[in-house]
Amino acid sequence: MSYYLLLIQLLFALVGLFLFWKSMGYFRRMWRYKKLKSAPFPKSYQSILQNIHQYKVLSPLNKEKIHLLILIFIDQKEFVGAKMTINDEIKVIIAFYACLMRLGFELGEKDHVSTIIVYPEHFIVNETHSSGGIYHNETSVLEGQSANGTVVISWQDIKHDIAQQQKGNVIIHEFAHELDFEDGVADGTPVLEGSNYKIWSKVFSKAFDTLKDQLNKGETSERAALLGTYALKNEAEFFAVCSERFFETPQAFKAYFPDIYQELKLFYRLDAIKDLQ
């Protein structure tokens, strides 16, 4: 009997230590948030952001919030340069777009990325796929990739996206994948708090299936052209590209896909037309 009592006491002690460790982590984060909130936003960072349309049109209140989000992001994330040196410009621009997507969320919410690896240009990935017991090697040239809290991205493509404003955004695309993967599955349906899963599935599936059918028939339309054919690769890519258009071209996106716009408005907890135009 004393043996089982000892085990129970040990279990309670371990649970207590775990809870203490978790609470200490929480208080450390809160201390960092408070310290960063009181810190002035560097003028050099503001200078980097001046050429970005979405930054310039933010309200003073949203600018204040995104300044804090950027400081926290840069403070907490590990930036790794692959064959290149990471500088403030790279950090600030990546942080801005990643934080723009989380502008409607609470501090620390839906923030699962820990590492950002930056290549100077497109990078090559070798992958092995199995089909019917037969393994196939596939080589792909990518602008970005994300998995398990790590985002890999091409600086060349980031600069291209900023120069060609509202033509796509690889940062938003890859961080959308990370949001999608929050539930452990990249299927185009992230964890939804403010949305109904049945409505989300109906709205996204209808648009995806319709555009896919048009593509297979060789039909074209302005509606399909807004997203491009890559969005129809699978449901995960469809969600990521729709997220790009929601933040980059919200008016056109809402005009062609009002139902999806509404679902993304609920998910991201902001109105891109109202808040980013």
N, C-alpha and C positions, 0 to 999 in steps of 0.2 A: 504494500500500500504506500509506503514511504517513497518507493521508487517512482510510482506513478505521480505522486504529489510533487516530487522533485522535477519530473518532466514537465508537469503543468506550470510550475514556477519558472522553469527555464524558458518555456514557450512564452509566458507573459513578459518575461524579461526581454526576450528577443523582439517581441512585438513593441514593447516600450522603447527599446533602442531604435527600432526602425522608425517609429513615429517621431521620436526626438530628432533623428537624422533628417527626416522629411521636413519637419518644422524649421530646423536650422537652415536648410536649403531655401525654404520659403522666405525666412527673415533675411537671409543674405541677398536674395533677389530683390526684396522690397528695399533694402538698404541701398543696393546699386541703383534701383529705379529712382529713389529719392535723390541720390547724389547726382545722377545724370539729369534729372528734371531741373535741378538747380543750376546746372552748368549751362553757360551760354552756347548757343549753336554757332560753331565756327563760321566766320565770314568766308573762309576759303570754301567751305561746304556749300554755302549759299551761292557763291560764284559758280560752282560746278553745276548747280541745279537751274541756273537762270535760263538756260537754253531749252529746258524741258517744258513743253506746253502744259502738261498736267500739273506741274508744280506752280507755274505762274498764275493759274486760274484758281488755285485753292483759296478758300476763305482764310482770314487770319487765324481763326480757331483751328481749322484743319491743318494749317501750316504749323501751328504750335504743336499739335499732336504728332504730326509726321516727323517733325524735328526730333522729338523725344524717341519715337519709334526707330528712327535712323540711328541715333546715338546708341540705343540699346542693342540694335541689330549688329552694328559694327563692334560693339563691346563684347557681345556674346558669341559671335560666329567666328569660325576659323576660315580665313581666306588663304588658299594655296595657289600659287602660280605654277603652272606647268609650262616650263621653258619660257617663263616671263616673270617680271617683277610686278608685284601688286602695289599699286599706289592709291592715294586717296580718291582720285577720280573714279577708279574701278570700284572701290568699296562703296562710295557714296551713290553712284548711279545704280548699282545692283541693289543696294539697300533701299533706295527710294522706291523702285518699282515693286520690290517684294513687300515693302511696308504700305504702299498705296493699296495693295490688295487686301491688307489687314486693317485699313483705316477705320472700318466699321466694327472691328472686333475689340475686345478688351485687351489690356496689356498681357502679353504672354499666351493669349488664346490662339489656338491653331498655329502654333509656332514650333514646328518639329524639325526644321532644317538646322543642322549643326555645322556643316562644312560646305563651302563653295570652292570648287576647283575651276580655275579660269585658264583656258588655252588662248594663245594669241590669235588663232584662226580655227577653221573647221578641224575636227579631230576624227581619227579613225577608230572604230570599235569592231572587234571581231567577236561574233556570237555564234553559238552552236544551238541548233534547233533539232528536235526529234519529231519525226513524222512516220507513223507506222513502223516504229522500230528502226528506222533509218535516220542517221544523224547527218545534218547538213551544216556546213560552215558558211557563215554569211559575213561579209565585210561591208560596213556602212560608214559613210562620211556624214558626220552630224554637226549641227549647230549647238545642240544642248542635249542633256540627258539628266534624269533624276531617279534616285532610288534610295530608300532607307535613310532618309535624312541628309543625303548628299546630293548637291546640284552641281553638275558639270556644264560649263557654258563657254561659248566662244566670244572673246572680246571683239573680234572683227565684226561679228554679227550684231552685237549690242550696238556698236557705233553705227553700223549700217541702218539699224532699226530707228535710231534716234534721228539720223540724217533724213531718212525717208519716213517722216512722221505719219502715224496712223496707217502704216502698211503692214503691221505685225510687230510682235514684241517677244523675243525669245526668253526674256526674263520672266514675264508674266506667264508664258506658256509652261516653262519648267516648274515654276512655283505652284501653278495650278495643278500639275501632276502630283506634287507633294500633298496638296490639300485633298486631292482625290484619293490618295493612298492612305489617308488618316485611318481608315477602317481596315487597312491591310490588303485591300483589293483595288487595283487601278481599273475601274469599270465605268468611269464617267459619272458616278454618283458618289459624291463626298458625304461625310456625315452632315445631316441636315437638322438644324435646330428650328429654324424659322420657316421651313417648308414642309410640305406633305410629300412623302416618298411616292405615293401613287400618282399625284399630279405631276411631280418632277419626271417620273418615268414615262408617263403618257406624253408629256410635252416634248421631251428630248427624243424619245423613240420615234414619235411621229415625224419630226423634222429630219432626223437622221435617215430613217427608212425612205422617206419621200425623196430626199436629195440623192441617196444611194441609188434608188431606182432610176432617177433621171440620168445619173452618171452612167449607169449600165446601158441605158438606151441611147447614149450619146447626145442627150438633150442639154442645152445650156440656158442659163438665166442669170440676171443680175443678182438675184438672191443667192444662187449657188456660187457665183463668182466672188461674193463678199467673203465667204468662208474659204473657198479654194478646195481642191480635191484632197489635200492632205488631211483635212478635217474628217473625211469620210473613211479613213484607214480603219478606225475602230471607235467605239464609244468614248474611250479615254481621250483620244486625240480630239474628238468632237467637242468635249467639254473644255479642253485646254484652249482650242482655237476660239470657241465662243467666249471664253474668259478674256482672251486677247481683244476681241472685237468689242466686248462690253466696256473695257477700259480705254481702248484706243479710238473707236469710232461708234460711240454709243447711240448717236442719233440715227445713223444708217442702220445699225444693228437692230434698234427697236422698231424701225420702220418695216424691216423685212422679217424680223423674228420677235414680235411683241410678247408672245407667251414665254419664250426662253429668256428674254430680257427681264420679265417680271420675276421669274424664278431666280435668276442670278442677282437681281436687286434684293430679294429676300435673303439669299444665301450670304452675299457680301455685306448686307446691311447698309447699303448706300445706294443712292440714285446717281449713276454716272453722268447722266445728262445734267442734272441739277448741280451736282457737287464738283464735276470735273470739266465743265464747259465754260 
